[in-house]
Amino acid sequence: MKEFVIETRKLTKCYGEQTVVKEVDLHVRKGEIYGLLGRNGAGKTTLMKMLLGLTPETSGEVEVFGRKLRGQEKQIYPQIGAMIEAPGFYPNLTGTENLEIFARLRGMKREQTVKRALAVVGLPYRDKKLFGNYSLGMKQRLGIANAILHDPKLLILDEPMNGLDPIGIAEMRGFLVKLSREQGKTILISSHILSEIELVADRVGIMDHGALLAQKNMKELKKGEETLETYFRNVTGGVGIA
């Protein structure tokens, strides 16, 4: 069995009396693309924020790269790249200038590092367009470029295809597959676009009302007659993802 890059045990998050993530046992294996599926409000983003330390867990445990996250954040976080919700950059700077700031903060060689990241997502290095004038697809690409800037082993991406047109979705799919298959990165991606996750994911997990209801190997699913949408509906009691 492959080692788990991410493993949670009964991970729970409560806000007052409201439980938004309920005792989640998540297992993401090394080198795979794992699709975390669920409707808006299912708890996907909150779960990802706990994995990244952006919000503290109420109870439960998180292990990343086989080590407990709590108390080892400084050793673990440099190996993770993330894009949670809308990527935030300076609107009056170009994409290159924005990435150069992040590279400088990380103590990295700016030109070499930024060129490499932009090449992966198909953005030009010397483009003069300001971030404030970017299309949504370009903003998402730059968010991915920033996430991979420091060549992390693990990527955690929250709805990277959200709001993209069909061409943008296809391009994003290509980036993810390239990062996984060619660079060996482990990718945890949340989405409500089942048709796209079906094309890229090695395994999927289905969340509803804060609970992780099921985890499924996509090869096994494709051997049967169920589509991912049918499987999702069956797991959630007939409820669609829209």
Secondary structure, 3 states (H helix, E strand, C coil): CCCEEEEEEEEEEEECCEEEEEEECCEEECCCEEEEECCCCCCHHHHHHHHCCCCCCCEEEEEECCEECCCCHHHHHHHEEEECCCCCCCCCCEHHHHHHHHHHHCCCCHHHHHHHHHHHHCCCCCCCCEHHHCCHHHHHHHHHHHHCCCCCCEEEEECCCCCCCHHHHHHHHHHHHHHHHCCCCEEEEEECCHHHHHHHCCEEEEEECCEEEEEEEHHHHHHCCCCHHHHHHHHCCCCCCC
